[in-house]
Amino acid sequence: MQNTDDRTNETLRFLKWIRNYSGWWYLICTPGQEQMNLEMMKMLIERLYREGFYEIIFVLLMVHRNHPALSHLAEYLFLDSCIARWDKEKDHIIQEIQLFLE
């Protein structure tokens, strides 16, 4: 669990990032923006990753979940994960699917 001071410092760092990159923040938070294309999305994800704002990557993906570039992301990630884990974890994968369907 993070220390309160650490969390406060991270929040302050994030707020300063928003101030410095308000245009990007607007794009991240506003679905349907014309400027949001595949290249912009890739660039934003890279910048957020480099800054350590991992949670905001998931915010970006959720806000823009209806964007054509993201239409098959979940399917791709699921299949990629299954492929990577299949040899050692196929029983567990099948159990996870069955639990989800209950």
Biopython code that builds the backbone (N, CA, C, O; Angstrom):
import numpy as np
from Bio.PDB.StructureBuilder import StructureBuilder

atoms = [
    (1, "MET", "N", (0.836, -1.182, 0.000)),
    (1, "MET", "CA", (0.000, 0.000, 0.000)),
    (1, "MET", "C", (0.881, 1.246, 0.000)),
    (1, "MET", "O", (1.875, 1.325, 0.722)),
    (2, "GLN", "N", (0.496, 2.205, -0.819)),
    (2, "GLN", "CA", (1.320, 3.409, -0.934)),
    (2, "GLN", "C", (1.135, 4.333, 0.261)),
    (2, "GLN", "O", (0.049, 4.439, 0.832)),
    (3, "ASN", "N", (2.196, 4.978, 0.610)),
    (3, "ASN", "CA", (2.199, 6.001, 1.633)),
    (3, "ASN", "C", (1.347, 7.173, 1.157)),
    (3, "ASN", "O", (1.314, 7.470, -0.037)),
    (4, "THR", "N", (0.659, 7.837, 2.077)),
    (4, "THR", "CA", (-0.188, 8.987, 1.732)),
    (4, "THR", "C", (0.624, 10.081, 1.054)),
    (4, "THR", "O", (0.147, 10.708, 0.108)),
    (5, "ASP", "N", (1.846, 10.317, 1.525)),
    (5, "ASP", "CA", (2.701, 11.341, 0.906)),
    (5, "ASP", "C", (3.051, 10.966, -0.527)),
    (5, "ASP", "O", (3.079, 11.827, -1.406)),
    (6, "ASP", "N", (3.321, 9.678, -0.767)),
    (6, "ASP", "CA", (3.626, 9.220, -2.126)),
    (6, "ASP", "C", (2.432, 9.449, -3.037)),
    (6, "ASP", "O", (2.584, 9.914, -4.166)),
    (7, "ARG", "N", (1.249, 9.124, -2.545)),
    (7, "ARG", "CA", (0.029, 9.281, -3.343)),
    (7, "ARG", "C", (-0.231, 10.760, -3.626)),
    (7, "ARG", "O", (-0.621, 11.126, -4.735)),
    (8, "THR", "N", (-0.016, 11.596, -2.630)),
    (8, "THR", "CA", (-0.193, 13.036, -2.802)),
    (8, "THR", "C", (0.784, 13.569, -3.842)),
    (8, "THR", "O", (0.411, 14.379, -4.690)),
    (9, "ASN", "N", (2.021, 13.123, -3.779)),
    (9, "ASN", "CA", (3.035, 13.551, -4.749)),
    (9, "ASN", "C", (2.674, 13.098, -6.159)),
    (9, "ASN", "O", (2.846, 13.855, -7.114)),
    (10, "GLU", "N", (2.174, 11.866, -6.300)),
    (10, "GLU", "CA", (1.763, 11.362, -7.620)),
    (10, "GLU", "C", (0.589, 12.168, -8.171)),
    (10, "GLU", "O", (0.546, 12.471, -9.363)),
    (11, "THR", "N", (-0.355, 12.513, -7.309)),
    (11, "THR", "CA", (-1.490, 13.321, -7.747)),
    (11, "THR", "C", (-1.019, 14.695, -8.207)),
    (11, "THR", "O", (-1.467, 15.194, -9.239)),
    (12, "LEU", "N", (-0.134, 15.294, -7.459)),
    (12, "LEU", "CA", (0.412, 16.597, -7.837)),
    (12, "LEU", "C", (1.162, 16.506, -9.162)),
    (12, "LEU", "O", (1.024, 17.387, -10.010)),
    (13, "ARG", "N", (1.949, 15.458, -9.349)),
    (13, "ARG", "CA", (2.681, 15.266, -10.599)),
    (13, "ARG", "C", (1.717, 15.100, -11.769)),
    (13, "ARG", "O", (1.951, 15.628, -12.856)),
    (14, "PHE", "N", (0.635, 14.366, -11.539)),
    (14, "PHE", "CA", (-0.361, 14.170, -12.589)),
    (14, "PHE", "C", (-1.094, 15.471, -12.917)),
    (14, "PHE", "O", (-1.319, 15.774, -14.088)),
    (15, "LEU", "N", (-1.462, 16.229, -11.908)),
    (15, "LEU", "CA", (-2.134, 17.512, -12.153)),
    (15, "LEU", "C", (-1.235, 18.467, -12.935)),
    (15, "LEU", "O", (-1.714, 19.210, -13.791)),
    (16, "LYS", "N", (0.047, 18.451, -12.648)),
    (16, "LYS", "CA", (0.982, 19.292, -13.406)),
    (16, "LYS", "C", (1.074, 18.808, -14.851)),
    (16, "LYS", "O", (1.184, 19.619, -15.771)),
    (17, "TRP", "N", (1.030, 17.500, -15.052)),
    (17, "TRP", "CA", (1.051, 16.948, -16.411)),
    (17, "TRP", "C", (-0.187, 17.408, -17.167)),
    (17, "TRP", "O", (-0.094, 17.798, -18.331)),
    (18, "ILE", "N", (-1.338, 17.366, -16.519)),
    (18, "ILE", "CA", (-2.583, 17.834, -17.155)),
    (18, "ILE", "C", (-2.451, 19.302, -17.545)),
    (18, "ILE", "O", (-2.841, 19.695, -18.645)),
    (19, "ARG", "N", (-1.903, 20.103, -16.647)),
    (19, "ARG", "CA", (-1.723, 21.534, -16.953)),
    (19, "ARG", "C", (-0.794, 21.724, -18.145)),
    (19, "ARG", "O", (-1.057, 22.555, -19.014)),
    (20, "ASN", "N", (0.279, 20.967, -18.188)),
    (20, "ASN", "CA", (1.256, 21.106, -19.266)),
    (20, "ASN", "C", (0.767, 20.536, -20.593)),
    (20, "ASN", "O", (1.191, 20.986, -21.657)),
    (21, "TYR", "N", (-0.109, 19.563, -20.533)),
    (21, "TYR", "CA", (-0.594, 18.888, -21.741)),
    (21, "TYR", "C", (-2.123, 18.880, -21.778)),
    (21, "TYR", "O", (-2.750, 17.842, -21.986)),
    (22, "SER", "N", (-2.695, 20.042, -21.574)),
    (22, "SER", "CA", (-4.162, 20.141, -21.481)),
    (22, "SER", "C", (-4.857, 19.695, -22.768)),
    (22, "SER", "O", (-5.963, 19.158, -22.714)),
    (23, "GLY", "N", (-4.237, 19.904, -23.903)),
    (23, "GLY", "CA", (-4.827, 19.456, -25.162)),
    (23, "GLY", "C", (-4.884, 17.940, -25.247)),
    (23, "GLY", "O", (-5.874, 17.370, -25.707)),
    (24, "TRP", "N", (-3.834, 17.304, -24.809)),
    (24, "TRP", "CA", (-3.832, 15.833, -24.789)),
    (24, "TRP", "C", (-4.844, 15.309, -23.786)),
    (24, "TRP", "O", (-5.546, 14.333, -24.050)),
    (25, "TRP", "N", (-4.917, 15.970, -22.624)),
    (25, "TRP", "CA", (-5.874, 15.551, -21.598)),
    (25, "TRP", "C", (-7.303, 15.651, -22.148)),
    (25, "TRP", "O", (-8.130, 14.772, -21.909)),
    (26, "TYR", "N", (-7.576, 16.713, -22.872)),
    (26, "TYR", "CA", (-8.892, 16.881, -23.491)),
    (26, "TYR", "C", (-9.172, 15.725, -24.459)),
    (26, "TYR", "O", (-10.268, 15.166, -24.460)),
    (27, "LEU", "N", (-8.189, 15.375, -25.274)),
    (27, "LEU", "CA", (-8.363, 14.255, -26.208)),
    (27, "LEU", "C", (-8.580, 12.934, -25.475)),
    (27, "LEU", "O", (-9.415, 12.125, -25.880)),
    (28, "ILE", "N", (-7.838, 12.719, -24.409)),
    (28, "ILE", "CA", (-7.985, 11.488, -23.637)),
    (28, "ILE", "C", (-9.396, 11.360, -23.087)),
    (28, "ILE", "O", (-9.966, 10.268, -23.091)),
    (29, "CYS", "N", (-9.959, 12.446, -22.622)),
    (29, "CYS", "CA", (-11.238, 12.419, -21.909)),
    (29, "CYS", "C", (-12.461, 12.661, -22.775)),
    (29, "CYS", "O", (-13.580, 12.574, -22.270)),
    (30, "THR", "N", (-12.300, 12.959, -24.051)),
    (30, "THR", "CA", (-13.435, 13.343, -24.884)),
    (30, "THR", "C", (-13.617, 12.365, -26.030)),
    (30, "THR", "O", (-12.848, 12.382, -26.991)),
    (31, "PRO", "N", (-14.632, 11.510, -25.938)),
    (31, "PRO", "CA", (-14.867, 10.554, -27.029)),
    (31, "PRO", "C", (-15.332, 11.257, -28.297)),
    (31, "PRO", "O", (-15.969, 12.309, -28.245)),
    (32, "GLY", "N", (-15.005, 10.660, -29.425)),
    (32, "GLY", "CA", (-15.490, 11.178, -30.701)),
    (32, "GLY", "C", (-14.736, 12.373, -31.247)),
    (32, "GLY", "O", (-15.197, 12.991, -32.207)),
    (33, "GLN", "N", (-13.609, 12.721, -30.680)),
    (33, "GLN", "CA", (-12.833, 13.854, -31.168)),
    (33, "GLN", "C", (-12.219, 13.537, -32.529)),
    (33, "GLN", "O", (-11.661, 12.458, -32.728)),
    (34, "GLU", "N", (-12.324, 14.477, -33.458)),
    (34, "GLU", "CA", (-11.802, 14.284, -34.806)),
    (34, "GLU", "C", (-10.288, 14.040, -34.805)),
    (34, "GLU", "O", (-9.778, 13.271, -35.619)),
    (35, "GLN", "N", (-9.577, 14.699, -33.888)),
    (35, "GLN", "CA", (-8.114, 14.574, -33.859)),
    (35, "GLN", "C", (-7.653, 13.210, -33.344)),
    (35, "GLN", "O", (-6.482, 12.858, -33.490)),
    (36, "MET", "N", (-8.566, 12.440, -32.740)),
    (36, "MET", "CA", (-8.174, 11.154, -32.186)),
    (36, "MET", "C", (-8.163, 10.117, -33.300)),
    (36, "MET", "O", (-9.201, 9.597, -33.710)),
    (37, "ASN", "N", (-6.969, 9.837, -33.768)),
    (37, "ASN", "CA", (-6.790, 8.803, -34.783)),
    (37, "ASN", "C", (-5.807, 7.775, -34.240)),
    (37, "ASN", "O", (-5.337, 7.890, -33.108)),
    (38, "LEU", "N", (-5.505, 6.790, -35.036)),
    (38, "LEU", "CA", (-4.635, 5.711, -34.584)),
    (38, "LEU", "C", (-3.263, 6.227, -34.150)),
    (38, "LEU", "O", (-2.743, 5.805, -33.117)),
    (39, "GLU", "N", (-2.683, 7.124, -34.918)),
    (39, "GLU", "CA", (-1.359, 7.654, -34.568)),
    (39, "GLU", "C", (-1.401, 8.451, -33.271)),
    (39, "GLU", "O", (-0.500, 8.333, -32.441)),
    (40, "MET", "N", (-2.446, 9.267, -33.091)),
    (40, "MET", "CA", (-2.582, 10.057, -31.863)),
    (40, "MET", "C", (-2.746, 9.123, -30.663)),
    (40, "MET", "O", (-2.142, 9.346, -29.614)),
    (41, "MET", "N", (-3.553, 8.092, -30.815)),
    (41, "MET", "CA", (-3.782, 7.155, -29.724)),
    (41, "MET", "C", (-2.480, 6.442, -29.347)),
    (41, "MET", "O", (-2.168, 6.300, -28.165)),
    (42, "LYS", "N", (-1.737, 6.004, -30.334)),
    (42, "LYS", "CA", (-0.458, 5.336, -30.072)),
    (42, "LYS", "C", (0.506, 6.282, -29.362)),
    (42, "LYS", "O", (1.190, 5.882, -28.420)),
    (43, "MET", "N", (0.562, 7.527, -29.810)),
    (43, "MET", "CA", (1.452, 8.503, -29.202)),
    (43, "MET", "C", (1.043, 8.774, -27.756)),
    (43, "MET", "O", (1.901, 8.845, -26.876)),
    (44, "LEU", "N", (-0.251, 8.925, -27.502)),
    (44, "LEU", "CA", (-0.720, 9.186, -26.138)),
    (44, "LEU", "C", (-0.406, 8.009, -25.216)),
    (44, "LEU", "O", (0.038, 8.205, -24.084)),
    (45, "ILE", "N", (-0.632, 6.807, -25.694)),
    (45, "ILE", "CA", (-0.331, 5.625, -24.877)),
    (45, "ILE", "C", (1.155, 5.584, -24.558)),
    (45, "ILE", "O", (1.535, 5.296, -23.423)),
    (46, "GLU", "N", (1.992, 5.865, -25.532)),
    (46, "GLU", "CA", (3.441, 5.875, -25.302)),
    (46, "GLU", "C", (3.828, 6.931, -24.275)),
    (46, "GLU", "O", (4.621, 6.660, -23.374)),
    (47, "ARG", "N", (3.275, 8.130, -24.405)),
    (47, "ARG", "CA", (3.609, 9.210, -23.461)),
    (47, "ARG", "C", (3.132, 8.883, -22.051)),
    (47, "ARG", "O", (3.859, 9.089, -21.078)),
    (48, "LEU", "N", (1.909, 8.372, -21.945)),
    (48, "LEU", "CA", (1.388, 7.997, -20.630)),
    (48, "LEU", "C", (2.234, 6.886, -20.014)),
    (48, "LEU", "O", (2.511, 6.901, -18.815)),
    (49, "TYR", "N", (2.637, 5.940, -20.828)),
    (49, "TYR", "CA", (3.485, 4.847, -20.358)),
    (49, "TYR", "C", (4.822, 5.378, -19.842)),
    (49, "TYR", "O", (5.267, 5.001, -18.758)),
    (50, "ARG", "N", (5.456, 6.248, -20.617)),
    (50, "ARG", "CA", (6.750, 6.815, -20.215)),
    (50, "ARG", "C", (6.649, 7.604, -18.915)),
    (50, "ARG", "O", (7.581, 7.612, -18.111)),
    (51, "GLU", "N", (5.507, 8.271, -18.715)),
    (51, "GLU", "CA", (5.310, 9.060, -17.494)),
    (51, "GLU", "C", (4.909, 8.197, -16.299)),
    (51, "GLU", "O", (4.925, 8.662, -15.159)),
    (52, "GLY", "N", (4.547, 6.935, -16.564)),
    (52, "GLY", "CA", (4.108, 6.064, -15.481)),
    (52, "GLY", "C", (2.640, 6.232, -15.125)),
    (52, "GLY", "O", (2.209, 5.791, -14.059)),
    (53, "PHE", "N", (1.867, 6.862, -15.997)),
    (53, "PHE", "CA", (0.431, 7.055, -15.769)),
    (53, "PHE", "C", (-0.346, 5.894, -16.382)),
    (53, "PHE", "O", (-1.166, 6.078, -17.282)),
    (54, "TYR", "N", (-0.070, 4.708, -15.879)),
    (54, "TYR", "CA", (-0.629, 3.485, -16.461)),
    (54, "TYR", "C", (-2.154, 3.445, -16.388)),
    (54, "TYR", "O", (-2.813, 3.008, -17.332)),
    (55, "GLU", "N", (-2.711, 3.901, -15.270)),
    (55, "GLU", "CA", (-4.167, 3.867, -15.115)),
    (55, "GLU", "C", (-4.854, 4.698, -16.188)),
    (55, "GLU", "O", (-5.940, 4.348, -16.649)),
    (56, "ILE", "N", (-4.230, 5.787, -16.582)),
    (56, "ILE", "CA", (-4.837, 6.683, -17.563)),
    (56, "ILE", "C", (-4.859, 6.038, -18.943)),
    (56, "ILE", "O", (-5.701, 6.389, -19.770)),
    (57, "ILE", "N", (-3.956, 5.106, -19.209)),
    (57, "ILE", "CA", (-4.025, 4.360, -20.470)),
    (57, "ILE", "C", (-5.358, 3.620, -20.544)),
    (57, "ILE", "O", (-6.001, 3.598, -21.593)),
    (58, "PHE", "N", (-5.770, 3.018, -19.433)),
    (58, "PHE", "CA", (-7.038, 2.295, -19.417)),
    (58, "PHE", "C", (-8.224, 3.248, -19.492)),
    (58, "PHE", "O", (-9.255, 2.901, -20.069)),
    (59, "VAL", "N", (-8.096, 4.443, -18.919)),
    (59, "VAL", "CA", (-9.134, 5.467, -19.077)),
    (59, "VAL", "C", (-9.263, 5.831, -20.551)),
    (59, "VAL", "O", (-10.371, 5.885, -21.085)),
    (60, "LEU", "N", (-8.137, 6.079, -21.206)),
    (60, "LEU", "CA", (-8.126, 6.409, -22.631)),
    (60, "LEU", "C", (-8.824, 5.318, -23.444)),
    (60, "LEU", "O", (-9.665, 5.613, -24.294)),
    (61, "LEU", "N", (-8.475, 4.072, -23.183)),
    (61, "LEU", "CA", (-9.069, 2.961, -23.934)),
    (61, "LEU", "C", (-10.571, 2.847, -23.679)),
    (61, "LEU", "O", (-11.330, 2.537, -24.597)),
    (62, "MET", "N", (-11.003, 3.092, -22.457)),
    (62, "MET", "CA", (-12.429, 3.001, -22.153)),
    (62, "MET", "C", (-13.204, 4.174, -22.758)),
    (62, "MET", "O", (-14.277, 3.985, -23.331)),
    (63, "VAL", "N", (-12.665, 5.364, -22.630)),
    (63, "VAL", "CA", (-13.346, 6.540, -23.185)),
    (63, "VAL", "C", (-13.514, 6.401, -24.696)),
    (63, "VAL", "O", (-14.534, 6.809, -25.252)),
    (64, "HIS", "N", (-12.525, 5.833, -25.348)),
    (64, "HIS", "CA", (-12.539, 5.721, -26.810)),
    (64, "HIS", "C", (-12.837, 4.299, -27.291)),
    (64, "HIS", "O", (-12.445, 3.915, -28.393)),
    (65, "ARG", "N", (-13.527, 3.531, -26.464)),
    (65, "ARG", "CA", (-13.792, 2.127, -26.788)),
    (65, "ARG", "C", (-14.580, 1.941, -28.072)),
    (65, "ARG", "O", (-14.521, 0.866, -28.669)),
    (66, "ASN", "N", (-15.310, 2.942, -28.514)),
    (66, "ASN", "CA", (-16.069, 2.835, -29.758)),
    (66, "ASN", "C", (-15.295, 3.329, -30.979)),
    (66, "ASN", "O", (-15.820, 3.319, -32.093)),
    (67, "HIS", "N", (-14.073, 3.752, -30.779)),
    (67, "HIS", "CA", (-13.230, 4.206, -31.892)),
    (67, "HIS", "C", (-12.894, 2.992, -32.765)),
    (67, "HIS", "O", (-12.576, 1.927, -32.237)),
    (68, "PRO", "N", (-12.960, 3.137, -34.078)),
    (68, "PRO", "CA", (-12.683, 2.003, -34.968)),
    (68, "PRO", "C", (-11.331, 1.326, -34.712)),
    (68, "PRO", "O", (-11.207, 0.115, -34.895)),
    (69, "ALA", "N", (-10.341, 2.077, -34.300)),
    (69, "ALA", "CA", (-9.019, 1.501, -34.049)),
    (69, "ALA", "C", (-9.027, 0.529, -32.870)),
    (69, "ALA", "O", (-8.139, -0.316, -32.758)),
    (70, "LEU", "N", (-10.021, 0.644, -31.996)),
    (70, "LEU", "CA", (-10.081, -0.207, -30.807)),
    (70, "LEU", "C", (-11.124, -1.312, -30.914)),
    (70, "LEU", "O", (-11.343, -2.051, -29.954)),
    (71, "SER", "N", (-11.758, -1.431, -32.055)),
    (71, "SER", "CA", (-12.887, -2.343, -32.174)),
    (71, "SER", "C", (-12.545, -3.799, -31.877)),
    (71, "SER", "O", (-13.419, -4.553, -31.450)),
    (72, "HIS", "N", (-11.312, -4.210, -32.090)),
    (72, "HIS", "CA", (-10.952, -5.603, -31.858)),
    (72, "HIS", "C", (-9.837, -5.765, -30.816)),
    (72, "HIS", "O", (-9.232, -6.832, -30.706)),
    (73, "LEU", "N", (-9.574, -4.701, -30.057)),
    (73, "LEU", "CA", (-8.472, -4.743, -29.096)),
    (73, "LEU", "C", (-8.664, -5.839, -28.043)),
    (73, "LEU", "O", (-7.750, -6.629, -27.806)),
    (74, "ALA", "N", (-9.828, -5.896, -27.415)),
    (74, "ALA", "CA", (-10.058, -6.888, -26.360)),
    (74, "ALA", "C", (-9.932, -8.304, -26.916)),
    (74, "ALA", "O", (-9.339, -9.174, -26.279)),
    (75, "GLU", "N", (-10.483, -8.528, -28.089)),
    (75, "GLU", "CA", (-10.403, -9.843, -28.717)),
    (75, "GLU", "C", (-8.935, -10.206, -28.992)),
    (75, "GLU", "O", (-8.508, -11.324, -28.705)),
    (76, "TYR", "N", (-8.185, -9.282, -29.534)),
    (76, "TYR", "CA", (-6.781, -9.521, -29.839)),
    (76, "TYR", "C", (-5.993, -9.827, -28.561)),
    (76, "TYR", "O", (-5.225, -10.788, -28.517)),
    (77, "LEU", "N", (-6.188, -9.005, -27.521)),
    (77, "LEU", "CA", (-5.456, -9.211, -26.281)),
    (77, "LEU", "C", (-5.819, -10.543, -25.635)),
    (77, "LEU", "O", (-4.953, -11.229, -25.091)),
    (78, "PHE", "N", (-7.100, -10.909, -25.695)),
    (78, "PHE", "CA", (-7.532, -12.188, -25.147)),
    (78, "PHE", "C", (-6.846, -13.345, -25.883)),
    (78, "PHE", "O", (-6.295, -14.252, -25.259)),
    (79, "LEU", "N", (-6.889, -13.297, -27.205)),
    (79, "LEU", "CA", (-6.274, -14.370, -27.991)),
    (79, "LEU", "C", (-4.765, -14.419, -27.786)),
    (79, "LEU", "O", (-4.188, -15.500, -27.666)),
    (80, "ASP", "N", (-4.134, -13.267, -27.747)),
    (80, "ASP", "CA", (-2.695, -13.206, -27.531)),
    (80, "ASP", "C", (-2.327, -13.798, -26.167)),
    (80, "ASP", "O", (-1.344, -14.529, -26.044)),
    (81, "SER", "N", (-3.119, -13.477, -25.156)),
    (81, "SER", "CA", (-2.900, -14.015, -23.820)),
    (81, "SER", "C", (-3.075, -15.537, -23.801)),
    (81, "SER", "O", (-2.277, -16.255, -23.199)),
    (82, "CYS", "N", (-4.120, -16.011, -24.460)),
    (82, "CYS", "CA", (-4.345, -17.465, -24.524)),
    (82, "CYS", "C", (-3.181, -18.168, -25.211)),
    (82, "CYS", "O", (-2.725, -19.213, -24.748)),
    (83, "ILE", "N", (-2.709, -17.609, -26.295)),
    (83, "ILE", "CA", (-1.594, -18.209, -27.028)),
    (83, "ILE", "C", (-0.350, -18.278, -26.142)),
    (83, "ILE", "O", (0.340, -19.297, -26.114)),
    (84, "ALA", "N", (-0.068, -17.204, -25.427)),
    (84, "ALA", "CA", (1.126, -17.149, -24.584)),
    (84, "ALA", "C", (1.041, -18.107, -23.401)),
    (84, "ALA", "O", (2.065, -18.621, -22.952)),
    (85, "ARG", "N", (-0.152, -18.355, -22.895)),
    (85, "ARG", "CA", (-0.332, -19.153, -21.686)),
    (85, "ARG", "C", (-0.778, -20.586, -21.947)),
    (85, "ARG", "O", (-0.761, -21.401, -21.025)),
    (86, "TRP", "N", (-1.172, -20.916, -23.154)),
    (86, "TRP", "CA", (-1.875, -22.167, -23.432)),
    (86, "TRP", "C", (-1.115, -23.413, -22.978)),
    (86, "TRP", "O", (-1.691, -24.258, -22.291)),
    (87, "ASP", "N", (0.148, -23.547, -23.338)),
    (87, "ASP", "CA", (0.903, -24.761, -23.022)),
    (87, "ASP", "C", (0.901, -25.088, -21.524)),
    (87, "ASP", "O", (0.734, -26.244, -21.137)),
    (88, "LYS", "N", (1.084, -24.080, -20.700)),
    (88, "LYS", "CA", (1.218, -24.314, -19.260)),
    (88, "LYS", "C", (-0.078, -24.113, -18.482)),
    (88, "LYS", "O", (-0.203, -24.614, -17.365)),
    (89, "GLU", "N", (-1.050, -23.385, -19.050)),
    (89, "GLU", "CA", (-2.218, -23.003, -18.255)),
    (89, "GLU", "C", (-3.553, -23.277, -18.926)),
    (89, "GLU", "O", (-4.552, -22.650, -18.575)),
    (90, "LYS", "N", (-3.596, -24.194, -19.877)),
    (90, "LYS", "CA", (-4.844, -24.403, -20.615)),
    (90, "LYS", "C", (-6.002, -24.790, -19.705)),
    (90, "LYS", "O", (-7.126, -24.335, -19.915)),
    (91, "ASP", "N", (-5.745, -25.634, -18.685)),
    (91, "ASP", "CA", (-6.816, -26.017, -17.760)),
    (91, "ASP", "C", (-7.359, -24.793, -17.014)),
    (91, "ASP", "O", (-8.568, -24.631, -16.850)),
    (92, "HIS", "N", (-6.449, -23.952, -16.576)),
    (92, "HIS", "CA", (-6.858, -22.732, -15.855)),
    (92, "HIS", "C", (-7.631, -21.779, -16.777)),
    (92, "HIS", "O", (-8.622, -21.181, -16.359)),
    (93, "ILE", "N", (-7.189, -21.639, -18.004)),
    (93, "ILE", "CA", (-7.886, -20.773, -18.968)),
    (93, "ILE", "C", (-9.313, -21.264, -19.177)),
    (93, "ILE", "O", (-10.251, -20.467, -19.164)),
    (94, "ILE", "N", (-9.482, -22.556, -19.367)),
    (94, "ILE", "CA", (-10.812, -23.116, -19.575)),
    (94, "ILE", "C", (-11.670, -22.917, -18.321)),
    (94, "ILE", "O", (-12.856, -22.608, -18.432)),
    (95, "GLN", "N", (-11.089, -23.088, -17.144)),
    (95, "GLN", "CA", (-11.825, -22.860, -15.895)),
    (95, "GLN", "C", (-12.255, -21.401, -15.774)),
    (95, "GLN", "O", (-13.373, -21.123, -15.342)),
    (96, "GLU", "N", (-11.378, -20.463, -16.151)),
    (96, "GLU", "CA", (-11.728, -19.039, -16.113)),
    (96, "GLU", "C", (-12.898, -18.734, -17.034)),
    (96, "GLU", "O", (-13.804, -17.986, -16.667)),
    (97, "ILE", "N", (-12.879, -19.302, -18.208)),
    (97, "ILE", "CA", (-13.980, -19.099, -19.156)),
    (97, "ILE", "C", (-15.278, -19.652, -18.590)),
    (97, "ILE", "O", (-16.320, -19.001, -18.661)),
    (98, "GLN", "N", (-15.215, -20.852, -18.027)),
    (98, "GLN", "CA", (-16.408, -21.469, -17.453)),
    (98, "GLN", "C", (-16.949, -20.647, -16.280)),
    (98, "GLN", "O", (-18.161, -20.469, -16.159)),
    (99, "LEU", "N", (-16.068, -20.151, -15.426)),
    (99, "LEU", "CA", (-16.504, -19.308, -14.311)),
    (99, "LEU", "C", (-17.172, -18.029, -14.799)),
    (99, "LEU", "O", (-18.180, -17.594, -14.241)),
    (100, "PHE", "N", (-16.614, -17.437, -15.830)),
    (100, "PHE", "CA", (-17.193, -16.217, -16.384)),
    (100, "PHE", "C", (-18.597, -16.455, -16.918)),
    (100, "PHE", "O", (-19.460, -15.583, -16.819)),
    (101, "LEU", "N", (-18.822, -17.622, -17.477)),
    (101, "LEU", "CA", (-20.107, -17.932, -18.103)),
    (101, "LEU", "C", (-21.177, -18.364, -17.100)),
    (101, "LEU", "O", (-22.336, -18.551, -17.472)),
    (102, "GLU", "N", (-20.799, -18.523, -15.842)),
    (102, "GLU", "CA", (-21.788, -18.916, -14.828)),
    (102, "GLU", "C", (-22.719, -17.792, -14.480)),
    (102, "GLU", "O", (-23.607, -17.961, -13.645)),
]
sb = StructureBuilder()
sb.init_structure("model")
sb.init_model(0)
sb.init_chain("A")
sb.init_seg("    ")
for serial, (resi, resn, name, xyz) in enumerate(atoms, 1):
    if name == "N":
        sb.init_residue(resn, " ", resi, " ")
    sb.init_atom(name, np.array(xyz, "f"), 0.0, 1.0, " ", f" {name:<3s}", serial, name[0])
structure = sb.get_structure()
